[in-house]
Amino acid sequence: MNSEFRRPQLQNPMNVTLLKALVGLVPTSILFSYSAVLFLWRKTADSLLQLLGAACLVIVVLTHVAEALRWLPWMGWGSPNSVGHYLDLYSAVLGLTLFLIGYLLRNRPIEIGILKNRGGKWTA
């Protein structure tokens, strides 16, 4: 390959996995903070589900930070059948499921009353 088309090699390139994890930490932290405030304000089952889902999503991002920094190497980060892989996978699935269920329950239409038929006329 011609030398003029080569990219210059950096002395200390930043870990791309760490960069992606740190970028992902921002929205998940905002989501977690919003869910925590919502739960402290309302204290309902739907806000608790949202909070637990957001916490699982923060765990997903933290597993990627641990993988990039090579923390806890016995977890086998990046290997397909390791504890770290399954922690990441289950946290992602559980987080998305719980957060979505909590969100949908919180934003469901509220039933105002029960309609009754009184003499051929429907009233609440």
Backbone as CSV, one residue per row, in Angstrom:
resi,resn,N_x,N_y,N_z,CA_x,CA_y,CA_z,C_x,C_y,C_z
1,MET,0.844,-1.175,0.000,0.000,0.000,0.000,0.886,1.233,0.000
2,ASN,0.457,2.240,-0.714,1.218,3.466,-0.830,1.226,4.203,0.512
3,SER,2.360,4.747,0.901,2.500,5.368,2.218,1.715,6.669,2.343
4,GLU,1.426,7.337,1.231,0.698,8.600,1.347,-0.787,8.393,1.641
5,PHE,-1.304,7.162,1.484,-2.706,6.887,1.777,-2.899,6.236,3.141
6,ARG,-1.869,6.039,3.888,-1.987,5.432,5.217,-2.489,6.453,6.223
7,ARG,-3.268,5.955,7.143,-3.707,6.813,8.239,-2.581,6.922,9.257
8,PRO,-2.439,8.076,9.836,-1.411,8.186,10.879,-1.844,7.402,12.116
9,GLN,-0.927,6.671,12.692,-1.206,5.886,13.897,-1.033,6.771,15.127
10,LEU,-2.028,6.760,15.966,-1.967,7.550,17.194,-1.124,6.818,18.224
11,GLN,-0.482,7.560,19.068,0.344,6.961,20.113,-0.506,6.214,21.135
12,ASN,-1.615,6.808,21.533,-2.474,6.214,22.545,-3.934,6.363,22.105
13,PRO,-4.416,5.518,21.191,-5.795,5.688,20.716,-6.796,5.359,21.821
14,MET,-7.880,6.106,21.854,-8.904,5.878,22.862,-9.655,4.596,22.549
15,ASN,-9.983,3.872,23.562,-10.730,2.630,23.417,-12.120,2.960,22.885
16,VAL,-12.455,2.418,21.714,-13.736,2.727,21.066,-14.901,2.202,21.904
17,THR,-14.731,1.030,22.520,-15.794,0.469,23.360,-16.063,1.372,24.555
18,LEU,-15.009,1.907,25.134,-15.174,2.817,26.270,-15.882,4.097,25.829
19,LEU,-15.504,4.619,24.678,-16.138,5.836,24.182,-17.632,5.615,23.952
20,LYS,-17.993,4.493,23.324,-19.406,4.181,23.086,-20.154,4.014,24.400
21,ALA,-19.522,3.364,25.373,-20.174,3.158,26.666,-20.384,4.480,27.397
22,LEU,-19.400,5.351,27.335,-19.542,6.644,28.012,-20.594,7.517,27.330
23,VAL,-20.681,7.426,26.015,-21.730,8.160,25.297,-23.098,7.583,25.667
24,GLY,-23.188,6.259,25.793,-24.452,5.623,26.169,-24.834,5.865,27.610
25,LEU,-23.847,6.198,28.438,-24.127,6.451,29.849,-24.937,7.730,30.054
26,VAL,-24.782,8.677,29.155,-25.495,9.957,29.302,-27.017,9.777,29.197
27,PRO,-27.546,9.202,28.107,-29.010,9.078,28.045,-29.581,8.104,29.068
28,THR,-28.839,7.030,29.385,-29.374,6.100,30.378,-29.377,6.723,31.769
29,SER,-28.410,7.564,32.062,-28.412,8.263,33.355,-29.565,9.252,33.442
30,ILE,-29.838,9.934,32.356,-30.973,10.856,32.325,-32.283,10.085,32.503
31,LEU,-32.394,8.959,31.804,-33.581,8.115,31.915,-33.755,7.595,33.341
32,PHE,-32.657,7.161,33.949,-32.712,6.666,35.324,-33.100,7.785,36.295
33,SER,-32.506,8.958,36.120,-32.824,10.093,37.000,-34.290,10.494,36.874
34,TYR,-34.788,10.554,35.645,-36.192,10.879,35.420,-37.100,9.839,36.081
35,SER,-36.750,8.570,35.926,-37.565,7.497,36.512,-37.523,7.542,38.033
36,ALA,-36.374,7.879,38.602,-36.257,7.971,40.060,-37.103,9.115,40.608
37,VAL,-37.048,10.255,39.939,-37.862,11.400,40.376,-39.342,11.076,40.234
38,LEU,-39.704,10.428,39.126,-41.097,10.048,38.909,-41.572,9.085,39.993
39,PHE,-40.716,8.130,40.361,-41.108,7.176,41.406,-41.224,7.862,42.762
40,LEU,-40.300,8.758,43.077,-40.381,9.476,44.359,-41.618,10.370,44.414
41,TRP,-42.028,10.868,43.269,-43.177,11.765,43.210,-44.492,11.002,43.255
42,ARG,-44.593,9.892,42.518,-45.874,9.192,42.392,-45.987,7.945,43.244
43,LYS,-44.924,7.174,43.389,-44.903,5.923,44.161,-46.010,4.955,43.726
44,THR,-46.046,4.684,42.420,-47.005,3.726,41.882,-46.249,2.551,41.269
45,ALA,-46.973,1.495,40.968,-46.350,0.300,40.400,-45.750,0.584,39.026
46,ASP,-46.420,1.400,38.222,-45.892,1.682,36.893,-44.597,2.483,36.948
47,SER,-44.502,3.432,37.880,-43.260,4.194,38.005,-42.143,3.330,38.581
48,LEU,-42.490,2.353,39.432,-41.489,1.415,39.940,-40.954,0.531,38.809
49,LEU,-41.836,0.066,37.936,-41.399,-0.737,36.793,-40.474,0.070,35.882
50,GLN,-40.812,1.315,35.669,-39.956,2.184,34.855,-38.595,2.362,35.509
51,LEU,-38.580,2.552,36.818,-37.319,2.740,37.539,-36.456,1.483,37.465
52,LEU,-37.061,0.320,37.658,-36.302,-0.936,37.574,-35.781,-1.169,36.158
53,GLY,-36.588,-0.847,35.163,-36.141,-0.980,33.777,-34.976,-0.056,33.464
54,ALA,-35.055,1.178,33.928,-33.966,2.126,33.704,-32.703,1.680,34.438
55,ALA,-32.850,1.104,35.630,-31.689,0.595,36.372,-31.021,-0.546,35.603
56,CYS,-31.818,-1.416,34.995,-31.249,-2.511,34.189,-30.510,-1.960,32.975
57,LEU,-31.014,-0.898,32.374,-30.333,-0.299,31.230,-29.015,0.360,31.641
58,VAL,-28.972,0.921,32.844,-27.710,1.466,33.361,-26.718,0.321,33.583
59,ILE,-27.190,-0.832,34.046,-26.320,-1.993,34.222,-25.730,-2.420,32.882
60,VAL,-26.518,-2.367,31.818,-26.014,-2.710,30.480,-24.844,-1.809,30.111
61,VAL,-25.007,-0.509,30.319,-23.943,0.431,29.973,-22.727,0.200,30.864
62,LEU,-22.946,-0.060,32.147,-21.815,-0.288,33.049,-21.065,-1.579,32.718
63,THR,-21.759,-2.586,32.179,-21.049,-3.792,31.747,-20.123,-3.481,30.568
64,HIS,-20.551,-2.567,29.713,-19.686,-2.182,28.597,-18.493,-1.352,29.075
65,VAL,-18.697,-0.534,30.083,-17.578,0.208,30.674,-16.590,-0.774,31.300
66,ALA,-17.097,-1.762,32.030,-16.227,-2.766,32.655,-15.488,-3.582,31.603
67,GLU,-16.144,-3.869,30.500,-15.486,-4.606,29.413,-14.354,-3.783,28.810
68,ALA,-14.620,-2.500,28.570,-13.616,-1.643,27.945,-12.410,-1.423,28.851
69,LEU,-12.644,-1.304,30.140,-11.552,-1.059,31.086,-10.939,-2.345,31.634
70,ARG,-11.483,-3.471,31.175,-11.009,-4.799,31.593,-11.105,-4.996,33.107
71,TRP,-12.198,-4.498,33.677,-12.481,-4.750,35.090,-13.103,-6.133,35.196
72,LEU,-12.901,-6.792,36.268,-13.461,-8.115,36.535,-13.251,-9.070,35.350
73,PRO,-12.012,-9.411,35.041,-11.753,-10.248,33.864,-12.354,-11.647,33.967
74,TRP,-12.621,-12.122,35.190,-13.210,-13.451,35.355,-14.636,-13.519,34.823
75,MET,-15.260,-12.351,34.560,-16.612,-12.334,33.989,-16.600,-12.714,32.520
76,GLY,-15.435,-12.677,31.884,-15.327,-13.075,30.483,-16.026,-12.120,29.539
77,TRP,-15.815,-10.810,29.729,-16.464,-9.809,28.890,-16.156,-10.075,27.432
78,GLY,-17.155,-10.025,26.587,-16.980,-10.181,25.155,-17.036,-11.615,24.666
79,SER,-16.944,-12.582,25.549,-17.040,-13.982,25.138,-18.506,-14.380,25.050
80,PRO,-18.875,-15.191,24.039,-20.297,-15.483,23.824,-20.979,-16.270,24.941
81,ASN,-20.298,-17.142,25.639,-20.952,-17.964,26.665,-20.427,-17.656,28.058
82,SER,-20.182,-16.401,28.336,-19.624,-16.024,29.630,-20.688,-15.402,30.531
83,VAL,-20.346,-15.276,31.788,-21.244,-14.646,32.760,-21.504,-13.194,32.366
84,GLY,-20.467,-12.500,31.919,-20.615,-11.099,31.516,-21.557,-10.923,30.341
85,HIS,-21.471,-11.850,29.395,-22.360,-11.789,28.223,-23.817,-11.942,28.648
86,TYR,-24.079,-12.915,29.523,-25.466,-13.148,29.944,-25.971,-12.048,30.861
87,LEU,-25.102,-11.467,31.678,-25.501,-10.317,32.490,-25.920,-9.160,31.587
88,ASP,-25.141,-8.919,30.552,-25.449,-7.852,29.604,-26.748,-8.141,28.861
89,LEU,-26.888,-9.359,28.362,-28.079,-9.733,27.594,-29.347,-9.676,28.434
90,TYR,-29.333,-10.304,29.596,-30.535,-10.332,30.436,-30.888,-8.947,30.964
91,SER,-29.883,-8.145,31.272,-30.163,-6.782,31.730,-30.810,-5.960,30.631
92,ALA,-30.354,-6.145,29.398,-30.937,-5.393,28.277,-32.382,-5.809,28.027
93,VAL,-32.629,-7.101,27.994,-33.996,-7.584,27.733,-34.924,-7.184,28.870
94,LEU,-34.494,-7.415,30.105,-35.318,-7.075,31.263,-35.531,-5.570,31.360
95,GLY,-34.485,-4.795,31.099,-34.601,-3.342,31.169,-35.582,-2.783,30.170
96,LEU,-35.467,-3.220,28.921,-36.398,-2.728,27.903,-37.828,-3.167,28.196
97,THR,-37.992,-4.410,28.638,-39.333,-4.928,28.922,-39.978,-4.181,30.087
98,LEU,-39.267,-4.065,31.205,-39.838,-3.393,32.374,-40.115,-1.919,32.111
99,PHE,-39.178,-1.253,31.448,-39.378,0.167,31.194,-40.574,0.389,30.278
100,LEU,-40.683,-0.422,29.235,-41.790,-0.274,28.296,-43.136,-0.580,28.959
101,ILE,-43.202,-1.633,29.769,-44.446,-1.959,30.468,-44.829,-0.834,31.422
102,GLY,-43.863,-0.334,32.183,-44.141,0.780,33.094,-44.609,2.018,32.361
103,TYR,-43.975,2.311,31.226,-44.375,3.479,30.436,-45.783,3.320,29.881
104,LEU,-46.075,2.141,29.342,-47.400,1.913,28.776,-48.485,1.923,29.843
105,LEU,-48.196,1.373,31.026,-49.178,1.410,32.109,-49.417,2.828,32.601
106,ARG,-48.362,3.627,32.643,-48.487,4.997,33.115,-49.268,5.850,32.126
107,ASN,-49.168,5.571,30.846,-49.812,6.397,29.827,-51.063,5.766,29.234
108,ARG,-51.649,4.810,29.941,-52.884,4.202,29.442,-54.036,5.184,29.646
109,PRO,-55.064,5.088,28.805,-56.212,5.983,28.986,-56.941,5.668,30.297
110,ILE,-57.381,6.690,30.962,-58.065,6.534,32.241,-59.564,6.395,31.995
111,GLU,-60.159,5.376,32.587,-61.595,5.176,32.443,-62.310,6.121,33.412
112,ILE,-63.188,6.938,32.889,-63.854,7.950,33.703,-65.010,7.355,34.500
113,GLY,-65.730,6.472,33.933,-66.859,5.888,34.643,-67.408,4.692,33.885
114,ILE,-68.338,4.009,34.499,-68.966,2.855,33.878,-70.279,3.314,33.268
115,LEU,-70.467,2.978,31.995,-71.706,3.358,31.315,-72.819,2.395,31.700
116,LYS,-73.973,2.943,31.997,-75.132,2.125,32.357,-76.303,2.497,31.460
117,ASN,-77.097,1.517,31.161,-78.285,1.744,30.329,-79.460,2.006,31.256
118,ARG,-79.924,3.254,31.265,-81.056,3.624,32.108,-82.205,4.070,31.221
119,GLY,-83.096,3.178,31.011,-84.273,3.501,30.218,-83.933,3.809,28.768
120,GLY,-83.008,3.071,28.184,-82.639,3.282,26.799,-81.630,4.404,26.601
121,LYS,-81.160,5.009,27.713,-80.190,6.102,27.622,-78.910,5.677,28.356
122,TRP,-77.776,5.821,27.693,-76.483,5.438,28.303,-75.961,6.599,29.116
123,THR,-75.746,6.368,30.412,-75.207,7.394,31.303,-74.065,6.794,32.115
124,ALA,-73.287,7.692,32.647,-72.149,7.253,33.462,-72.570,7.018,34.886
